């Protein structure tokens, strides 16, 4: 394994994957297939995604216990930034089912034997860095708005956010900046991880293909981003438990979206 292989894939001169134009009907079909994958193996995907509500509860406890309540929403929103990496096992299950191969929860770990494993790791590290930068930016926005004085309680925090001009400034600016982070991650990752799982093209080619897919389908991919954001938001309630269904359905659907947009 060389650094060149990680970024450029097995063959330096391999042709860039072609992308197709898709529409809302393709998104609906991808979601239907994702739900079908989940329905046929719910025990497997729930097992794989059980870590999400557990991590969510732990994060919530840490936030509430260490008086950094303002970071709870950025942490929850940050799940969307690392979701494409975390759903790798789900892509593998959908890939095997699509090919008519045997499928069980153990096959989700087949990702570890992928020829593109180090490219996947490199792209995953990039997403984690973006996630950490987002947390730092979100904290800076809060400090610039309210200063360093922590909220005394949950009611006090909610009163600050929803009952003061500074709070509404925080909501508008924070969500605006968060949207930019989410849009950037969507552009570089919407099909890059499934592509790396499917073909050894290298991290750079995977990201560029993802960007080209978004550029060729700006409205459709924007709609997909909204669907993902709303589904994750609903799944985060209560205490992130809904993510045991939302994450696997979106993960499976993302594989089928990849198959429809990348030739």
Number of C-alpha atoms within 10 A of each C-alpha: 8 9 12 14 19 23 22 20 25 17 12 12 9 12 9 11 17 11 20 15 15 19 15 13 10 16 21 14 15 23 22 16 20 23 20 16 22 24 12 10 14 17 12 18 26 18 11 20 20 14 13 20 20 14 13 20 16 13 16 20 13 14 16 16 10 8 14 14 19 20 19 17 12 19 19 17 21 20 19 22 23 20 17 24 21 19 23 22 25 31 28 24 29 25 20 15 14 11 8 9 11 9 16 14 18 11 15 21 14 14 18 14 9 16 21 26 17 21 27 28 14 17 25 19 14 13 20 15 13 19 23 14 13 21 19 13 16 23 17 14 18 20 15 12 16 15 10 10 7 14 17 10 12 13 10 12 16 14 13 17 18 14 12 12 12 16 19 15 16 22 15 12 16 18 15 12 15 19 12 11 18 20 15 14 21 22 23 22 26 25 27 29 29 27 27 24 24 18 16 23 28 29 27 18 21 30 23 18 24 26 21 19 25 23 14 16 18 16 14 18 22 15 15 19 18 12 15 19 16 13 18 23 18 15 19 21 12 11 15 21 18 18 26 21 19 21 27 25 26 27 31 29 27 28 29 25 25 22 18 17 20 18 9
